[in-house]
């Protein structure tokens, strides 16, 4: 099964962009009258009839809508410091999408070696991973912000929307802080390496009925004490990820897997 | 903390190979008298005093041994069909090592597009990942064999050892089939995409007290019905990995994560 992607949906008429049109018509050789599946990136799969098999702008008519296609029964925001080597971060974004993630937020820590993170490539990667793993919702890739600003967005009363990846997300903005989608406060977890009594991420997830989960993962050099203190104050719960020393990108994926397994 | 690796251990005298010696003496600038940590690849960390800071063959004396360093409370064999793109397989080997895996067996399925798999690079990757994640045991990378031969190695009475990665494994041979390390039959799981009533891998792991676990993961085109039938006959339990369509390498990692979380 091959899923196409379009944001150009007007009532029951869908247009594919040149890249998707070429793939549909030239590579997969779809012809007028064929049934094709198109995702809107926001969670709905649209079963369509191809009306115009143009390799530059294919046009199709929506026959049936399937909301929540390939969805998961939770909302996960992974706020992860970019790794020195961006390949590792991109890999994490791809794999987290396969498991199920709703937003990936590149956060820059005080000890981050990498202070910049371009999101265009990440957006392409999560779109491709969503299509490949048959999910009609594409994770939002947020614009980078500092760990402190990310934490501050959860301070009581704060609800400043941080601009997401408008071209992909559907909503165009990612409400990072404040109330969660279902009105309650999200379960906010921070994984760091400092010693101390902590729950494992599995225990923390099992102890909560909150399906809106935020996990904050630090850089190679860990969070600064100031960042940890600010996170505690904002209600983040410290968790550990077990005895293994996991790289940043592996820790992020381990978090996605833990939530995935809670609802498997 | 930096861990060196040596197989050249004679009583309390350890010699590092030229690559490790150069890293120890030229890059990290260790001098005679320094304390260094050396892993034997079989699970023991050796705290040593550097006696000869030769950049070509450093020599050290063992001061203290720490068996089971960075170990995990289970034994996991991941038998995974190589992916078309070997980068993805190598990534899986690295990440599985971070979580904890004892043997990686490249198995060639009847529907595998990739029929060959060179293990030299994989061995270097798991050694590097073990060092990086502070584990003194390096996973064995077995020589590739067919899915059918792998399954046959578990048939009752079979105990043919399949040659492992002698240069890294310590044991030089990986007893694939037959009895497990603790004498019992390992828990053998097969993940495949055919429809049908199956436990999730989490449920299957939770229902078993067996700490010796084998997970068989198929190629992009899934196992053949013949392979699935042979696995059932050999006592493999079918499991699913949840609603998400995971790539081969992600499925392997999801399995490693499931076992990791059982004992976290």
Interface residues (C-beta under 8 A of the other chain):
Chain A: X70 X72 X91 X95 X98 X99 X100 X132 X133 X134 X135 X200 X201 X202 X241 X242 X243 X244 X245 X246 X247 X250 X253 X254 X257 X258 X260 X261 X264
Chain B: X70 X72 X91 X95 X98 X99 X100 X132 X133 X134 X135 X200 X201 X202 X241 X242 X243 X244 X245 X246 X247 X250 X253 X254 X257 X258 X260 X261 X264
